[in-house]
Amino acid sequence: MVVLSAVEWVSVESGLFAAAAYREGTRQLYLQFRDGKIYRYFECPVSVYQEFLTAESKGRYFSQHIRNRFRHELIYRSGNGNPSESLEQQLSNSVLLAEARAAQKRDAAHAAGVQD
């Protein structure tokens, strides 16, 4: 699965952020910071993504409505990690890991239900 083709990055005017993307099927918000880091936020409503894009201050909106409100993970750090691994590969690996974790949770919930 190629993650970069699964999301459409939107450039934003901000001193803190460079771009944003959203995957509706998984309710995941992606934010790219100016320093090159990309974070993924889980179980994020599309309304938060839409409001972020239209916010006058992206940094203020992020602080008030996103930071510390959604589970998140750093999925790309510019200049760190394996230099031969592309951003596309890192994002793909991150999505595969998240899908594997979700499958493990479903299996555990199913097993707990079967044992009851």
N, C-alpha and C positions, 0 to 999 in steps of 0.2 A: 504494500500500500504506500503510495506517495502522498505524504501529508501536505506538502506545499501545493499540490494540485487540488487537495480536498478543502482548502480554505482560501478565501480571497482576502489578501492583505489590503488594508485601506490606510494610506498615509494620513497622518494627523499633524496638525500644527500645534506643537507643544515643545516646551523646553525640556521636558522629561521623557516624553514618548516619541517614537518614530512612526509606529504603525500599530494597527489592531486588526484582529481577525476573529471570526466566530464560527463554530461548527454547531449548527442547530440540532443535528441528530444526536449529539452527545452532550449538548449544553455546555460547551467548553469555550471560554474566552481566552484568546491569546493576546498578550501585550508585549510589544517590542520596545525596550527602553533605548534611549539615545546611546547608552554605553554598549549596546549590542546584545545585552541579555534579553532573553525571551522567557516569559513565564506563562504557564497555562493555569487557568482558574476553572475549577470543576463545579458542576451543578449551578451554573450562572444563567439566570434568565436572559432571554434575548433583549428584554427591555433595558437591562443594565448596559448591554453592549450599545444599543441604540442611543441611550441617554449619554453614555461616555462620548460617542462620536459627535453629539451635538452640544456637549457641555462647553461653555465659554472657557473654563479653566479645566483642562484634563487632569492636572495634578490635584486640584481641589476635589474634583469628582471622585478620583481614584481614592484619595484619603478618606472621604466621607462615605463612599458606597461600595468600594471593592476591597481595599486593604483590610486584612483581618476578618473578613466576612465570608470568604470562600476558601475551601481547601485549595492549595496551589502547589506548583512545583516549578523549579527552574529547569527549563528544558534545553537551553542553549546559553553558553557563555562565550562571547567573542574572545578569541585569542587563547582560550584555555582548552584543556581536554586533548583529545587526539587530533592533531592538525590535519591528518589525512582523512578524517571523517567529516563529510560535508554537513552543512546545516540540514539539508534534506534528509540525510541518513539519521542524524541525531533526532530530528522530529519524528521520523518514522519509527525509530527504536522506542522513543518515549510513548508514542501512541500504542504500540504493540505491548509495552509493559503495562500501561493503564488498562488495556483490554484484558490482559492476563490476570491482573489483580481483580478486575470486575468478575471474571469467570470464577476465580477462586472464592470470592465472596458468595456468588450464587451457589456454588457447589457446597460450601460450608452451611449456608442457610438451608439448602435442600437436605443435607445430611442431618442437620439438627431437627428438621421437620419430620424426617423419616424415623428418627430415634424416639421421638415423643410418643 
